[in-house]
Amino acid sequence: SSSAIFLYGTTPPDIKPTLIDALYHTERNFISGSIKNDKINYICDGKDLRHFRRTAKVIFIINKGHSRACVGTVKIFNKVKGLALFSPKDGRMPRIIVPLSDLPDDFPQNHSKYETTLFICRIIEWNIEMPFPSGNIMRSIGEAGEIEPETNSILTEYEIDDED
């Protein structure tokens, strides 16, 4: 018997089998006691469950064990609000909203010049209502593909101090 996170309802009549139940092969439904195969097909519109990507919504971070610093590139997100979107090289990290004021002064006008520049960014907070966390650019480390910036990016991500 596997367990799943139920995201719906406060009373049993409001609770229906969810896609999460189906993806995690939960054999449980608060109303009837089990989810039948026809109900799973109804929830998934008859599609094979392997075609769905398992996703969830972060509601609270208990332990901030990771340094929350990562290396990646930056694009313009919203010029009017003065925001950029940081895309980490590490696929396990989320994209991060950063203020344009953290970037070089000519970034809004010449952002194509910085397409291959690597930056170090640190997550500051992740508001529950926002799809992306907010963060700050710590510094630029150089161009992607060059040995020294790539080495510095690895050292930063694993919190290794290279100051000897």
Sequence and secondary structure as in RCSB ss.txt:
>XXXX:A:sequence
SSSAIFLYGTTPPDIKPTLIDALYHTERNFISGSIKNDKINYICDGKDLRHFRRTAKVIFIINKGHSRACVGTVK
IFNKVKGLALFSPKDGRMPRIIVPLSDLPDDFPQNHSKYETTLFICRIIEWNIEMPFPSGNIMRSIGEAGEIEPE
TNSILTEYEIDDED
>XXXX:A:secstr
       S SSGGG    HHHHHTT    TTTSS  HHHHHHHTTT  GGGS         S   S  EEEEEEE
EEETTTTEEEEEESSTTS  EEEEGGGS TTTTTSGGGGTTEEEEEEEEE  TT SS EEEEEEEEEETT HHHH
HHHHHHHTT     
